[in-house]
Amino acid sequence: MTDKQTKNKTAFLLPSGEQLAKMWASSPIALVDQVKAPVLLALGKKDRRVPFSQGLEYYHALRARGELFYFVFNFI
């Protein structure tokens, strides 16, 4: 989502179809079939960039493909 500043308020706008297509095209989950190298996947509950649920989704996608990966997890 994007935000737009108005007088002392922030309005959240939904992405357009074109923006959604660009976001999907650059998403790691959309490219998981192209993974060729071992992956170090580090997840943490306090990660501000990647929601924990998305990291787990990537973990499951790699595991389903039988890819070699190393998983580091921090609940704190």
DASUL-V81701 format. One record per run of one state. SS is the DSSP state (h for helix, s for strand, l for the rest). FROM is the first residue (numbers start at 1). LEN is the number of residues. If there is no record, write none. Layout:
[[SS FROM LEN] [SS FROM LEN]]
This chain:
[[l 1 1] [s 2 5] [l 7 2] [s 9 5] [l 14 3] [h 17 9] [l 26 6] [h 32 3] [l 35 4] [s 39 6] [l 45 7] [h 52 14] [l 66 3] [s 69 6] [l 75 2]]
